[in-house]
Amino acid sequence: MLHPLFGKKPKGNRLKKIQASPQYKNGKFRNTNNTPQLTQPLSKVLYEFFFKKSKESKPLQQIDNIVVDWSKLLQNNNNLVWFGHSSYFIRTAEKNILVDPVFSGSASPIPNGIKAFNGSDVVVVNDFPVIDYLFITHDHYDHMDYETLKQLKPKVKKVIVALGVGSHLEHWGYKPEQIIEKDWWDVVNLDDGFEVTLTPARHFSGRSIWSANTLWTSFVLKTPTHQLFLGGDSGYDNHFKTIGEKFGPFDLAILENGQYNKSWKHIHMMPEETVQAAKDLNAKVLLPIHSAKFALSDHSWYEPLERVSAAAEKENQQLITPIIGEIINLNNLINTSPNWWKKTSK
């Protein structure tokens, strides 16, 4: 628990701000609606995880990927690249944006605990240009990676996080002036026509023995050219409808889709709920993430993509499912790689 990767518990003025938050009650951050983390006894959850896990929870061969063409990526001002799980990069209006970067090859504090799928790590920190805005949705290891963030520090201008998360970053050497740390519904005017609003998610947080002492969030990002929803981990709830009514329509909604289970359905959406959330948000196009890099549940690695594709077709929701490393043009959101996972899964 003394290793720096576990982060630092908020204190001082930061803790005072946390205690004044409407989301903070009885010593912990709370979701808007009651959110039990498990819907059945832990013993049953563990039994199913260890003894009923799909034999294809990990790919049987190297996962498909495309080597990132950084020259092409940075030349165009409206590009997006997904790096697997919840990490992605956006180049728009002369700004470089990075979300939930995890490039250490692991999503666990335990050495060799949860390793990235073979072929899913297509970039290293040295590949990246200067990052104007780094967004972190919450402090779980598969979204906030100590090794990655330590290496990224010299490249980052501003980090946008929810209440309490800045405590970890300062512990890792980030300067207070680099960190923008806000509550749900707070609006931040960045610069050059960029504006971000922190919005609710239905999840939880924690890196060590303390839980829910930092806030989890999603983001509404307004750029000079696009309206984007950057969704962190979240179970389905009425907050998507509220956000859609306040800020929609969205050109693109990036939503979690993977690592779900009926046993923890309140904190991670099922694929069909991901599609419904996109419709609640009034999103023109849905990009499902949170899959294809780590095995954190017992379903097959490709099931989330299969199910979300079927649900999107049924509900007439436009969808893009890029290969890891593929450059997507934000001005032309066409699904150029449907069913790419079928080749890898056979």
Secondary structure, DSSP 8 states (H G I E B T S, - for coil): --SGGG-----HHHHHHHHTSTTEETTEE--SS---S-SS-HHHHHHHHHHS--TTSS-SS---B----HHHHHHSSEEEEE-STT-EEEEETTEEEEES---SSBSSSSTTSSB--TT-----GGG---EEEEE----STTTS-HHHHHHHGGGEEEEEEETTTHHHHHHTT--GGGEEEE-TT-EEE-STT-EEEEE--S----SSS--SSS---EEEEE-SS-EEEE--S----THHHHHHHHH--BSEEEEE-SS--GGGTTTS--HHHHHHHHHHTTBSEEEEES-SS---SSS-TTHHHHHHHHHHHHTT-EE----BT-EEETTS----STTHHHHHH-
